[in-house]
Amino acid sequence: MRTRSPPASPAPDPSAPAPEPACATEHTAARDALAQWRELTRQANAAFDRRQLAHAQRLYRHALRIVDAPAWRAALAAAPDELLAARVVSHHNLAETHRRQRDPERAREQLCLAHEALTGIACDLRAGDAVRRCALRHLGRTRLALLDWQSARGVCARTQVALRESAAALARSEAGLAAH
Protein backbone atom coordinates (compact mmCIF):
# COMPACT_ATOMS: atom_id res chain seq x y z
CA MET A 1 0.00 0.00 0.00
CA ARG A 2 1.27 3.43 -0.92
CA THR A 3 1.73 5.76 2.00
CA ARG A 4 3.20 8.75 0.18
CA SER A 5 1.06 11.21 -1.72
CA PRO A 6 1.49 11.33 -5.49
CA PRO A 7 3.80 13.98 -6.95
CA ALA A 8 2.27 17.34 -7.73
CA SER A 9 0.83 17.71 -11.22
CA PRO A 10 2.87 19.88 -13.59
CA ALA A 11 1.33 23.00 -15.11
CA PRO A 12 -1.05 22.17 -17.98
CA ASP A 13 0.54 22.04 -21.43
CA PRO A 14 -1.45 24.23 -23.85
CA SER A 15 -0.52 21.92 -26.74
CA ALA A 16 -1.73 18.81 -24.89
CA PRO A 17 -4.98 17.16 -25.98
CA ALA A 18 -8.15 18.17 -24.20
CA PRO A 19 -9.03 16.14 -21.10
CA GLU A 20 -11.27 13.12 -21.53
CA PRO A 21 -14.98 13.83 -21.25
CA ALA A 22 -16.55 12.98 -17.89
CA CYS A 23 -18.21 9.86 -19.30
CA ALA A 24 -14.88 8.45 -20.49
CA THR A 25 -13.31 9.31 -17.15
CA GLU A 26 -16.10 7.46 -15.31
CA HIS A 27 -15.59 4.41 -17.53
CA THR A 28 -11.85 4.50 -16.85
CA ALA A 29 -12.44 4.86 -13.11
CA ALA A 30 -14.91 1.97 -13.16
CA ARG A 31 -12.53 -0.24 -15.13
CA ASP A 32 -9.61 0.60 -12.83
CA ALA A 33 -11.65 0.05 -9.66
CA LEU A 34 -12.90 -3.30 -10.93
CA ALA A 35 -9.40 -4.41 -11.94
CA GLN A 36 -8.03 -3.54 -8.51
CA TRP A 37 -11.02 -5.15 -6.79
CA ARG A 38 -10.63 -8.36 -8.85
CA GLU A 39 -6.95 -8.67 -8.01
CA LEU A 40 -7.51 -8.16 -4.28
CA THR A 41 -10.43 -10.59 -4.32
CA ARG A 42 -8.34 -13.17 -6.19
CA GLN A 43 -5.62 -12.87 -3.54
CA ALA A 44 -8.18 -13.03 -0.73
CA ASN A 45 -9.83 -16.11 -2.24
CA ALA A 46 -6.44 -17.82 -2.44
CA ALA A 47 -5.77 -16.99 1.22
CA PHE A 48 -9.25 -18.23 2.13
CA ASP A 49 -8.60 -21.51 0.27
CA ARG A 50 -5.34 -21.92 2.22
CA ARG A 51 -7.38 -21.33 5.42
CA GLN A 52 -5.47 -18.11 6.15
CA LEU A 53 -8.69 -16.50 7.26
CA ALA A 54 -7.27 -13.40 8.99
CA HIS A 55 -5.24 -12.55 5.88
CA ALA A 56 -8.22 -13.23 3.61
CA GLN A 57 -10.36 -11.00 5.81
CA ARG A 58 -7.89 -8.10 5.52
CA LEU A 59 -7.82 -8.44 1.73
CA TYR A 60 -11.62 -8.68 1.48
CA ARG A 61 -11.93 -5.53 3.63
CA HIS A 62 -9.48 -3.74 1.35
CA ALA A 63 -11.50 -4.84 -1.69
CA LEU A 64 -14.66 -3.56 -0.01
CA ARG A 65 -13.04 -0.17 0.65
CA ILE A 66 -12.34 0.11 -3.09
CA VAL A 67 -15.97 -0.43 -4.05
CA ASP A 68 -17.13 1.94 -1.31
CA ALA A 69 -14.77 4.81 -2.16
CA PRO A 70 -16.00 8.18 -3.49
CA ALA A 71 -14.34 7.50 -6.88
CA TRP A 72 -16.34 4.27 -7.11
CA ARG A 73 -19.58 6.12 -6.45
CA ALA A 74 -18.77 8.55 -9.26
CA ALA A 75 -18.06 5.63 -11.62
CA LEU A 76 -21.23 3.76 -10.68
CA ALA A 77 -23.21 5.11 -13.64
CA ALA A 78 -20.58 3.76 -16.04
CA ALA A 79 -20.77 0.11 -14.91
CA PRO A 80 -23.54 -0.26 -12.34
CA ASP A 81 -24.09 -4.00 -12.63
CA GLU A 82 -20.42 -4.94 -12.23
CA LEU A 83 -19.70 -2.42 -9.48
CA LEU A 84 -22.78 -3.31 -7.44
CA ALA A 85 -22.04 -7.02 -7.86
CA ALA A 86 -18.49 -6.38 -6.60
CA ARG A 87 -19.87 -4.66 -3.53
CA VAL A 88 -22.25 -7.54 -2.77
CA VAL A 89 -19.54 -10.14 -3.35
CA SER A 90 -17.19 -8.26 -1.02
CA HIS A 91 -19.74 -8.20 1.80
CA HIS A 92 -20.68 -11.83 1.24
CA ASN A 93 -17.03 -12.92 1.14
CA LEU A 94 -16.45 -11.16 4.45
CA ALA A 95 -19.58 -12.81 5.85
CA GLU A 96 -18.30 -16.25 4.85
CA THR A 97 -14.90 -15.51 6.37
CA HIS A 98 -16.55 -14.48 9.65
CA ARG A 99 -18.71 -17.60 9.54
CA ARG A 100 -15.63 -19.78 9.11
CA GLN A 101 -14.05 -17.98 12.07
CA ARG A 102 -17.13 -18.90 14.11
CA ASP A 103 -18.26 -15.27 14.42
CA PRO A 104 -21.90 -15.42 13.35
CA GLU A 105 -22.75 -11.90 14.52
CA ARG A 106 -20.17 -10.30 12.24
CA ALA A 107 -21.16 -12.60 9.40
CA ARG A 108 -24.79 -11.56 9.80
CA GLU A 109 -23.76 -7.91 9.97
CA GLN A 110 -21.98 -8.11 6.61
CA LEU A 111 -25.10 -9.61 5.02
CA CYS A 112 -27.21 -6.80 6.49
CA LEU A 113 -24.76 -4.11 5.39
CA ALA A 114 -24.83 -5.37 1.80
CA HIS A 115 -28.63 -5.34 1.79
CA GLU A 116 -28.85 -1.89 3.36
CA ALA A 117 -26.31 -0.38 0.96
CA LEU A 118 -28.28 -1.62 -2.04
CA THR A 119 -31.53 -0.40 -0.51
CA GLY A 120 -30.05 3.07 -0.21
CA ILE A 121 -28.92 3.06 -3.83
CA ALA A 122 -32.21 1.63 -5.10
CA CYS A 123 -34.14 4.39 -3.32
CA ASP A 124 -31.82 7.25 -4.30
CA LEU A 125 -33.58 9.19 -7.05
CA ARG A 126 -30.27 10.90 -7.93
CA ALA A 127 -28.71 7.52 -8.79
CA GLY A 128 -30.36 7.24 -12.19
CA ASP A 129 -32.72 4.59 -13.50
CA ALA A 130 -30.07 2.14 -14.75
CA VAL A 131 -28.21 2.19 -11.43
CA ARG A 132 -31.43 1.82 -9.45
CA ARG A 133 -32.59 -1.11 -11.60
CA CYS A 134 -29.27 -2.88 -11.04
CA ALA A 135 -29.50 -2.23 -7.30
CA LEU A 136 -32.99 -3.73 -7.26
CA ARG A 137 -31.77 -6.82 -9.10
CA HIS A 138 -28.90 -7.31 -6.65
CA LEU A 139 -31.26 -6.69 -3.73
CA GLY A 140 -32.92 -9.98 -4.60
CA ARG A 141 -29.59 -11.70 -3.97
CA THR A 142 -28.96 -9.98 -0.65
CA ARG A 143 -32.54 -10.62 0.46
CA LEU A 144 -32.12 -14.33 -0.27
CA ALA A 145 -28.86 -14.35 1.70
CA LEU A 146 -30.66 -12.84 4.70
CA LEU A 147 -33.56 -15.28 4.39
CA ASP A 148 -31.10 -18.19 4.13
CA TRP A 149 -29.37 -16.87 7.25
CA GLN A 150 -32.68 -16.81 9.12
CA SER A 151 -33.60 -20.25 7.85
CA ALA A 152 -30.34 -21.73 9.13
CA ARG A 153 -30.04 -19.80 12.40
CA GLY A 154 -33.51 -18.60 13.25
CA VAL A 155 -35.12 -15.21 13.00
CA CYS A 156 -33.27 -12.38 14.70
CA ALA A 157 -34.06 -8.72 15.18
CA ARG A 158 -31.15 -7.43 13.07
CA THR A 159 -32.08 -9.32 9.90
CA GLN A 160 -35.78 -8.63 10.40
CA VAL A 161 -35.09 -4.89 10.68
CA ALA A 162 -32.92 -4.91 7.53
CA LEU A 163 -35.59 -6.78 5.54
CA ARG A 164 -38.50 -4.74 6.89
CA GLU A 165 -36.77 -1.36 6.44
CA SER A 166 -35.72 -2.18 2.89
CA ALA A 167 -39.29 -3.17 1.99
CA ALA A 168 -40.64 0.05 3.49
CA ALA A 169 -37.98 2.22 1.83
CA LEU A 170 -38.63 0.63 -1.56
CA ALA A 171 -42.40 1.14 -1.16
CA ARG A 172 -41.86 4.83 -0.31
CA SER A 173 -39.51 5.20 -3.26
CA GLU A 174 -42.01 3.63 -5.66
CA ALA A 175 -44.82 5.80 -4.27
CA GLY A 176 -42.66 8.90 -4.78
CA LEU A 177 -41.99 7.93 -8.39
CA ALA A 178 -45.68 7.30 -9.06
CA ALA A 179 -46.54 10.77 -7.69
CA HIS A 180 -44.24 12.49 -10.21
C-alpha positions as CSV (number, residue, x, y, z in Angstrom):
1,M,0.0,0.0,0.0
2,R,1.3,3.4,-0.9
3,T,1.7,5.8,2.0
4,R,3.2,8.7,0.2
5,S,1.1,11.2,-1.7
6,P,1.5,11.3,-5.5
7,P,3.8,14.0,-6.9
8,A,2.3,17.3,-7.7
9,S,0.8,17.7,-11.2
10,P,2.9,19.9,-13.6
11,A,1.3,23.0,-15.1
12,P,-1.1,22.2,-18.0
13,D,0.5,22.0,-21.4
14,P,-1.5,24.2,-23.8
15,S,-0.5,21.9,-26.7
16,A,-1.7,18.8,-24.9
17,P,-5.0,17.2,-26.0
18,A,-8.2,18.2,-24.2
19,P,-9.0,16.1,-21.1
20,E,-11.3,13.1,-21.5
21,P,-15.0,13.8,-21.2
22,A,-16.6,13.0,-17.9
23,C,-18.2,9.9,-19.3
24,A,-14.9,8.4,-20.5
25,T,-13.3,9.3,-17.1
26,E,-16.1,7.5,-15.3
27,H,-15.6,4.4,-17.5
28,T,-11.9,4.5,-16.9
29,A,-12.4,4.9,-13.1
30,A,-14.9,2.0,-13.2
31,R,-12.5,-0.2,-15.1
32,D,-9.6,0.6,-12.8
33,A,-11.7,0.0,-9.7
34,L,-12.9,-3.3,-10.9
35,A,-9.4,-4.4,-11.9
36,Q,-8.0,-3.5,-8.5
37,W,-11.0,-5.1,-6.8
38,R,-10.6,-8.4,-8.9
39,E,-6.9,-8.7,-8.0
40,L,-7.5,-8.2,-4.3
41,T,-10.4,-10.6,-4.3
42,R,-8.3,-13.2,-6.2
43,Q,-5.6,-12.9,-3.5
44,A,-8.2,-13.0,-0.7
45,N,-9.8,-16.1,-2.2
46,A,-6.4,-17.8,-2.4
47,A,-5.8,-17.0,1.2
48,F,-9.3,-18.2,2.1
49,D,-8.6,-21.5,0.3
50,R,-5.3,-21.9,2.2
51,R,-7.4,-21.3,5.4
52,Q,-5.5,-18.1,6.1
53,L,-8.7,-16.5,7.3
54,A,-7.3,-13.4,9.0
55,H,-5.2,-12.6,5.9
56,A,-8.2,-13.2,3.6
57,Q,-10.4,-11.0,5.8
58,R,-7.9,-8.1,5.5
59,L,-7.8,-8.4,1.7
60,Y,-11.6,-8.7,1.5
61,R,-11.9,-5.5,3.6
62,H,-9.5,-3.7,1.4
63,A,-11.5,-4.8,-1.7
64,L,-14.7,-3.6,0.0
65,R,-13.0,-0.2,0.7
66,I,-12.3,0.1,-3.1
67,V,-16.0,-0.4,-4.0
68,D,-17.1,1.9,-1.3
69,A,-14.8,4.8,-2.2
70,P,-16.0,8.2,-3.5
71,A,-14.3,7.5,-6.9
72,W,-16.3,4.3,-7.1
73,R,-19.6,6.1,-6.4
74,A,-18.8,8.6,-9.3
75,A,-18.1,5.6,-11.6
76,L,-21.2,3.8,-10.7
77,A,-23.2,5.1,-13.6
78,A,-20.6,3.8,-16.0
79,A,-20.8,0.1,-14.9
80,P,-23.5,-0.3,-12.3
81,D,-24.1,-4.0,-12.6
82,E,-20.4,-4.9,-12.2
83,L,-19.7,-2.4,-9.5
84,L,-22.8,-3.3,-7.4
85,A,-22.0,-7.0,-7.9
86,A,-18.5,-6.4,-6.6
87,R,-19.9,-4.7,-3.5
88,V,-22.3,-7.5,-2.8
89,V,-19.5,-10.1,-3.4
90,S,-17.2,-8.3,-1.0
91,H,-19.7,-8.2,1.8
92,H,-20.7,-11.8,1.2
93,N,-17.0,-12.9,1.1
94,L,-16.5,-11.2,4.4
95,A,-19.6,-12.8,5.8
96,E,-18.3,-16.2,4.8
97,T,-14.9,-15.5,6.4
98,H,-16.5,-14.5,9.7
99,R,-18.7,-17.6,9.5
100,R,-15.6,-19.8,9.1
101,Q,-14.1,-18.0,12.1
102,R,-17.1,-18.9,14.1
103,D,-18.3,-15.3,14.4
104,P,-21.9,-15.4,13.3
105,E,-22.8,-11.9,14.5
106,R,-20.2,-10.3,12.2
107,A,-21.2,-12.6,9.4
108,R,-24.8,-11.6,9.8
109,E,-23.8,-7.9,10.0
110,Q,-22.0,-8.1,6.6
111,L,-25.1,-9.6,5.0
112,C,-27.2,-6.8,6.5
113,L,-24.8,-4.1,5.4
114,A,-24.8,-5.4,1.8
115,H,-28.6,-5.3,1.8
116,E,-28.9,-1.9,3.4
117,A,-26.3,-0.4,1.0
118,L,-28.3,-1.6,-2.0
119,T,-31.5,-0.4,-0.5
120,G,-30.1,3.1,-0.2
121,I,-28.9,3.1,-3.8
122,A,-32.2,1.6,-5.1
123,C,-34.1,4.4,-3.3
124,D,-31.8,7.2,-4.3
125,L,-33.6,9.2,-7.0
126,R,-30.3,10.9,-7.9
127,A,-28.7,7.5,-8.8
128,G,-30.4,7.2,-12.2
129,D,-32.7,4.6,-13.5
130,A,-30.1,2.1,-14.7
131,V,-28.2,2.2,-11.4
132,R,-31.4,1.8,-9.4
133,R,-32.6,-1.1,-11.6
134,C,-29.3,-2.9,-11.0
135,A,-29.5,-2.2,-7.3
136,L,-33.0,-3.7,-7.3
137,R,-31.8,-6.8,-9.1
138,H,-28.9,-7.3,-6.7
139,L,-31.3,-6.7,-3.7
140,G,-32.9,-10.0,-4.6
141,R,-29.6,-11.7,-4.0
142,T,-29.0,-10.0,-0.7
143,R,-32.5,-10.6,0.5
144,L,-32.1,-14.3,-0.3
145,A,-28.9,-14.4,1.7
146,L,-30.7,-12.8,4.7
147,L,-33.6,-15.3,4.4
148,D,-31.1,-18.2,4.1
149,W,-29.4,-16.9,7.3
150,Q,-32.7,-16.8,9.1
151,S,-33.6,-20.3,7.9
152,A,-30.3,-21.7,9.1
153,R,-30.0,-19.8,12.4
154,G,-33.5,-18.6,13.2
155,V,-35.1,-15.2,13.0
156,C,-33.3,-12.4,14.7
157,A,-34.1,-8.7,15.2
158,R,-31.1,-7.4,13.1
159,T,-32.1,-9.3,9.9
160,Q,-35.8,-8.6,10.4
161,V,-35.1,-4.9,10.7
162,A,-32.9,-4.9,7.5
163,L,-35.6,-6.8,5.5
164,R,-38.5,-4.7,6.9
165,E,-36.8,-1.4,6.4
166,S,-35.7,-2.2,2.9
167,A,-39.3,-3.2,2.0
168,A,-40.6,0.1,3.5
169,A,-38.0,2.2,1.8
170,L,-38.6,0.6,-1.6
171,A,-42.4,1.1,-1.2
172,R,-41.9,4.8,-0.3
173,S,-39.5,5.2,-3.3
174,E,-42.0,3.6,-5.7
175,A,-44.8,5.8,-4.3
176,G,-42.7,8.9,-4.8
177,L,-42.0,7.9,-8.4
178,A,-45.7,7.3,-9.1
179,A,-46.5,10.8,-7.7
180,H,-44.2,12.5,-10.2
